[in-house]
Amino acid sequence: MLKRIFSNILMAFFALNYKQGPGTKIFVKAIDHAGNTSKAGFNYNIKRKIFKKDVINISDKFLNWKMPEFDIYTPQDSELTIKNKFLKVNREIRKDSYNKLIKLVEKTDKVLYWDGVFLRLPKSANKAGFADNRVYKYKNKIIDRQIHLGIDLASIAHSPIPAANRGKVIFAGPIGIYGKTVIIDHGFGLQSMYAHLSSYNVKENQMVSKGEIIGRTGITGLAGGDHLHYSILIHNTFVNPIEWWDKAWIKNNISSKINKAESR
Ligand SMILES: [Zn+2]
């Protein structure tokens, strides 16, 4: 999707998903008002990346505590065993939550709201990484596999969460496995997502500045302990948040290119 930023220059962010390695074809396709289409290639370099495996042991204690929270989504399934209830949540509710999220992030403004490096939850430890290959074990048997499309950050319970950068809140509310969630649009399809919150204090269409407190960490949704699930999306594609915390990466990959276009 190309959007006009300057009178004769168009800009778009290109995102690769975690499965797209070297060999992925990228090109620009533009359609003018008369419907004429043109397509062009450009130079790019995609590095191979191997993501981690992460084993998650599911206990009865966790299931007995957590599954009732999902009864509102599956009221007819009261006869299911606790293990099957978990599988339903981890597969079907996960899919529904993802579909809902993907609809929500269609809303984006043609404005570059953000500036500079994105903020990370202060004084927090990385508990799970982007695109971790999660293997779920129950009573020592593998029962499910899923890909983790964000980073889990843990600090003290109910830690205040700063907006990673300036933007417009496009959603604040519950989404299935993500629990209470806030999504901020930074413009041109770039968004940050904050999940499993205990509370939030922003509402849709509200502008927030970088560092402004938007809510507090929690355990809502499919979370076993208090943490922040933090994701970055570009045009419906989850990308690695680590890159957006990196000043040099932003300069080399994003801002230097925009500055170059502006100075032409
Ligand atoms: Zn997570």
Boltz pocket constraint, residues with backbone or C-beta under 6 A from the ligand:
constraints:
  - pocket:
      binder: B
      contacts: [[A, 128], [A, 148], [A, 150], [A, 151], [A, 152], [A, 228], [A, 229], [A, 230]]
      max_distance: 6.0
